[in-house]
Amino acid sequence: MIAPVSGVYVLIFKVARDTAVRVGSLGTVQFPQGVYGYIGSARGAGGVRARILHHTRKVKRRLWWHIDYLTVLPYVTPLYVVYSGTSRDAESILAHQIGLSPCWSAHAEGFGSSDKSSSTHLYLCRCSEDVCLYSIAEAFRAIGFEPLIEKIDGAT
């Protein structure tokens, strides 16, 4: 079970078909079929658990974060969350570290990073799902965090 801690996370999810989605102020963004990783942080009430529950709900009162425009779609499936408890603002450094991996390529300029110095917080997996998951865990370790990996069993 995902802990209700403040922290940084990567939500790994699958887009089952090529699609174009209007994502708030970013406009229309193309998403080829594949596995993606979205970097975020949660420092409010309920921490990472509450944030991931929000992201994985198909029905939302409001599309608050860029990722919400994708996760409401019926052909987008959350797979895993990799996270670590911290009070540090570590999203940008984690995004940079993931971007160094040959298994991940930056996708959608400005996605999830409009309030950060990094160019994007969304990456497309270029290796097998298992290798991409392993490389995310390694990115956490490279910046001094011990990753916790949770498989997501169905969203509400």
C-alpha positions in Angstrom: 0.0 0.0 0.0 1.3 3.5 -0.9 2.3 5.4 2.2 0.7 8.7 3.0 4.0 10.5 3.2 5.3 13.7 1.6 7.6 12.8 -1.2 8.5 12.6 -4.9 7.1 10.0 -7.2 7.0 8.6 -10.7 3.7 7.4 -12.0 4.2 4.8 -14.6 1.3 4.2 -17.0 0.4 2.7 -20.3 -1.3 4.5 -23.2 -2.9 1.7 -25.2 -3.3 3.6 -28.5 -1.9 6.6 -30.3 -3.9 9.6 -29.3 -3.9 13.4 -29.3 -5.1 15.1 -26.1 -5.7 18.8 -25.4 -3.7 19.4 -22.2 -4.7 22.7 -20.7 -2.4 25.5 -21.6 0.0 23.2 -23.4 -2.6 22.7 -26.2 -2.9 19.5 -28.2 -0.2 16.9 -27.4 0.4 13.7 -29.4 0.9 10.6 -27.3 2.1 7.5 -29.2 1.1 4.2 -27.8 3.5 3.1 -25.1 4.6 3.3 -21.4 5.2 6.6 -19.8 6.6 8.0 -16.6 5.3 11.1 -15.0 7.3 12.8 -12.2 5.5 14.6 -9.5 5.6 15.5 -5.8 3.1 15.5 -3.0 3.6 17.5 0.1 0.0 18.1 1.1 -2.5 16.2 3.2 -2.4 12.5 2.4 1.0 12.8 0.7 1.9 10.4 -2.2 -1.0 8.1 -1.5 -3.6 10.8 -1.9 -2.0 12.2 -5.0 -1.7 8.8 -6.7 -5.4 8.1 -5.8 -6.3 11.3 -7.4 -4.3 10.7 -10.6 -5.7 7.1 -11.0 -9.4 8.0 -10.6 -11.2 8.0 -13.9 -13.8 10.4 -12.8 -12.5 13.8 -11.4 -14.3 16.9 -10.4 -11.6 19.0 -12.0 -8.6 18.3 -14.2 -6.0 19.9 -11.9 -2.6 18.7 -13.1 -1.4 18.0 -16.7 -1.4 14.2 -16.0 -5.1 14.3 -15.2 -5.9 15.0 -18.9 -4.5 11.6 -19.7 -5.5 9.5 -16.7 -9.2 10.1 -17.2 -9.0 8.4 -20.6 -10.3 4.8 -20.8 -7.3 3.5 -22.7 -4.7 4.9 -20.2 -3.9 2.4 -17.4 -1.7 3.2 -14.4 0.8 0.4 -13.8 3.2 1.4 -11.0 4.2 4.2 -8.7 7.8 4.5 -7.6 8.3 6.9 -4.8 10.3 8.0 -1.8 9.4 10.0 1.2 11.1 13.4 1.4 10.5 17.0 2.2 12.9 18.1 -0.5 11.7 19.6 -3.8 13.3 16.9 -5.9 11.2 16.7 -9.0 13.6 18.6 -11.3 16.7 16.7 -10.2 14.8 13.4 -10.6 13.5 14.4 -14.1 17.1 15.3 -15.1 18.4 11.9 -13.8 15.7 10.0 -15.7 16.5 12.0 -18.8 20.1 10.6 -18.6 18.8 7.0 -19.0 18.9 5.6 -22.6 15.5 3.9 -21.7 13.6 7.2 -21.3 13.0 10.0 -23.8 11.6 13.4 -22.8 8.0 13.9 -24.1 5.9 17.0 -24.3 7.8 20.1 -23.5 6.4 21.8 -20.3 4.3 18.8 -19.3 4.0 18.8 -15.5 6.9 21.2 -15.2 5.4 24.7 -15.7 6.4 25.6 -12.2 9.9 24.0 -12.3 13.2 24.6 -14.0 13.1 21.2 -15.9 11.7 21.1 -19.5 9.3 18.3 -18.9 8.2 15.8 -16.2 6.9 13.3 -18.8 9.0 10.6 -20.3 8.4 7.8 -22.8 9.8 4.4 -22.2 12.1 3.2 -25.0 13.1 -0.2 -23.5 11.0 -3.1 -22.0 8.6 -2.2 -19.2 10.8 -4.1 -16.7 14.0 -2.3 -17.8 12.3 1.1 -17.6 11.0 0.3 -14.1 14.5 -0.7 -13.0 16.0 2.5 -14.5 13.5 4.6 -12.6 14.5 2.9 -9.3 18.2 3.5 -10.2 17.4 7.2 -10.9 16.0 7.5 -7.4 19.1 5.9 -5.9 21.4 8.1 -8.0 20.0 11.2 -6.2 20.2 9.7 -2.8 16.6 8.3 -2.3 15.6 4.7 -1.6 12.7 3.9 -4.0 9.6 2.1 -3.0 7.8 0.4 -5.9 4.1 -0.3 -5.8 2.1 -2.1 -8.5 -1.3 -0.3 -9.0 -4.1 -2.8 -9.1 -7.0 -1.1 -10.9 -8.1 2.5 -10.7 -11.4 3.9 -9.6 
